[in-house]
Amino acid sequence: MQRRHYFEFEDKSWLPGWLRECMTLYIAVIHRMLGSQAVLAPLVERALEASPRPRVVDLCSGAGGPMPQVIEALREQGREDVELVLTDLYPNELAARRLSEEAQGVRYEERSIDATAVPGELGGVRTIVCGLHHMRPAQARGILEDAWQKRQPFVAFELSDNSAPFALWWTAIPFGFLMTLALTPFVRPLTLRQLIFTYLIPVLPVLIAWDGAVSNVRTYTEEDLGELLSGAQSDDYRWEIGTASSARGPGKMLYVLGLPRVLG
């Protein structure tokens, strides 16, 4: 397997919640800049067509990511009845309060939800956006297998890219540091705390730059994903692994699509 599991600060339990919130709000800027919504919406639409109910259950949601915008885009395209449930193993209370005030038809599940054993009452399309690379192979396989075993439509999406030679992974760190300085003014909501720990005490640029670079080497390649899905096959469920591109950004975005199907 090409993927390597180095640490990311965002995964550490000792990282203060407010600092993790600042990091995830910055990542939302990257999603907007690269046009993740335009790539994700057609994938989620395909999954909804295979779902018995118009619900999207987002796994490992953190502060929400791009999924509220994806749902808004789907509603504008005629999917008025689609609902979004955000979940996480460690629910983000700040994000839950913010999203309940800002977005209609979006609910942040207050319970801790394990992505490898999603409760049966949370049926619908499962999505995990830029979260699969945080999981070790056994956990990642567990997430994929749980969707397959329960015949739930599934969409995984990754921005990070593991195609560069391993020896060059560290070169993304200085670029990530400078990008954080340049893009922080576009964070919404932009707080004084975000500004202070970006420009006066540059903790956030260091953490974001490291995590961004490490995300690349932690990302599963198409071959890695094929290995993870070995054995999770059946005639009434099919997997699709591929890449998609956005008009706004360079490179390819990796996705995994799981679709249950009715046998005739």
N, C-alpha and C positions, 0 to 999 in steps of 0.2 A: 504494500500500500504506500502510495507516494506521500500521503498526508503525515505530518508530524505534529505531536501534541505538546506545544510549548505553552507557557502560562500567559493569560491575559489578565490585566488588573481588574477588568469588569467582572470577572468570574469569582474574585476573591470575596469571601464573606466579610472580611474585615474592612473592605472599602466602604466608606460612609455612603449612606443612601443618597444624600444630596449631591455627592460627587458623581455617583453613577447616573443620577438624573441629568446632570449637566452633560455628561458624555453621550447619553442616548438622545438628548435633544439636539446635540451637534450632529449625530449620525443621521437624524431626520433631515437635516439640511443637505447632506450628501445624497440622500434618496431623492429629494426634490431637484437637486442640481442635475443628477444623472437620469432623471425621468423614470425611476423605478415603477411609478404608478402606471405608466403607459405600457410597460412590459408585463406587470403583474395582472392587470385587469383582464386581459384576454385569457390568461391561464386560469384565473379564478372563475371566469365565466364558463369555461369548458368544464371545470369541476362542478359548478352549480348545475349544469345540464345533467350530470350524473347523480345528483343528490336528491333524495326524496323530500327534503325540506330546504327552503331558501335561507339557510343560516351558514355563516362562516365562523368557525371557532379558531381563533388565532392562538398559537402556542408560543410560549417563551416571549410574551409581548413586550416585557420591559415597560418603557414609557409610552408604548403605542405604535411606534414606527410608522410606516406608510399606509397601513391597512385602513384607517378611517378615510383617507383620501381615495383609496382604491374603491371602497364601498360607495363613496359619494359619486365617483365616476360611473360605477355600474348602475346606480339609481338614475343618473342622467341619461343612461343608455336604455332605460326601460325596466330595470330591475328594482322597481319601487319597493317591493316587499322584502328585499334582502336585509337581514339583520347581522350584526357583528358582535361577537362575544370575545373579549380579550382575556387571556389567561396567563398565569405565570406560576412557577413553583414558589416564588417569593413575590406575591402581588405588590405592585407599586401603588401605594395609597395616594401619593401626590398626583400621579397620572390619572388614577381613577377619579379623583375629585375634579381634575381639570377637564377630562374628557366628558364627564357627565354634564358639565356646564356648556361645553362647546359643541358637542356632536349629538345629533338625534339618531335614535336607533342603534346606538353603540353602548354596550354594557361591559364594565370591567368586573369579571368574576372575583368575588372577595375571597373565595376558598383557594387554598393552594392546589394547583392542578399539575400532576405529574404527566408530562407529555408522552411517557411510555405506557401510561395506563389511564387514558382519558375516560371519565365516567360516562356510562351509557346514555344518560339524559342529555349530554352535550353532543347530540348528533348533528351532522352536517359536514360541510367542507372543512377540513383541517388545513391550516396554513402555518408555516414556520418561516419567517423572513430573516435571513442572515443569522439564524440561530443554530442550524445543524452543525456548523463547523465548531461550535462550542462543545459539542458532545464527543466523548470518546467513542470508538467504533461500537462497543456493546450498547451504549446508550442510543446512538444514532440508529442502529439496527432495531432496537426496541421501539423507537418512535415509528419507524417505517412498518414494522411488523404489526404494531397495534392497530394502525390504520387498515392494513391488509386483512388482518384476522377479523376485524369488525366491519369490513367492507365499507369503509368511509372514504369518500373522495379526499385527495391529499395533494397539497402543493407546497414544495419547498423551494426557496429562492435564495441565491447567494450573489452578493456584489463582488466579493473578494475573488481573486484569481490565483490559482496555484500552478500556472503554466510556466512561470519564469524559473530559470535554474536556481536551485536552492542556495548556492553561494552568493546570490545577489539579493536575497530577501531583505537584508538589513538596509539596502539603499533606499527603501521606502520610508525609513524613519525620518531623515531630515525633510523629505518632501511632505510627509504627514504633519510635521511640526509647523512648517510654513503655511500649509493649507489651513490648519486650525486658526492661525492668526488672521488669515485672509477672510475666512468664511464665518467666523463667530458673530460678526454683526448681523448675519442673516438668521440667527437662532431665534425661534419664537416659542414661548415667550422669552425675551432677552432680559435677564435679571442682572442686578448689580453683582451678585455672587459670580455669575458666569464671566462677567467682564474682569473682575478683580483676579480670579484664578486663571485667567487666560493671559492678561497683559501685565498686571502688577506682580503677581506671583504665578509664574507660568507652569502651574501644576497640570492643568488640563491639556495643553499642547504636548507635554511629555507623555502622559498616559494615553492620549488618543493616538499619538504617533506610534508608540510601541504596539498598542493593541491592533492598530490598522495593519502594521507590517506583519505581525504574528498571525493575524487572521488569514493572510494569504497562504502561509505554509500549513495552516490548520484546515484549510478548505479541502473537502473531498473532491477529487477529480472525477470525471465521468467513469473512468475505469474503477476507481475506488467505490463509487456508488453501485456499479454493477456487482462488485464483490459483496457489498453489504446486502444487496437484494437477492443474493443467491439463496434459493430455497423458499423465498417469499413469493411464490408464483402459483397461480391457479387459473383455470379457464374462465372464471367469472370475475377476474380482476386483472387489469394490465397496468404495467409501469412504462413510463416514458421518461427518458433522461435526455436532456438537450441543452442548447444554449440559445439565448436570444440577445438582441442588441437594441439599444436605444438611440434615437436620433440625436440625443443631447450629449452622449458620452462615448468614449472609446472603449474598445474591448467587448468581451462577451459576458453575459450574465447567465450563470448556471441555474437550471431548474430541474426538479423531479416532479412528475405528475403521476398520481395514482388514480385510476378510474375504475370503479366497479361497473360491470356490464351484465345485462340480462341475457341469458343463453336462450336461443330460440329452439 
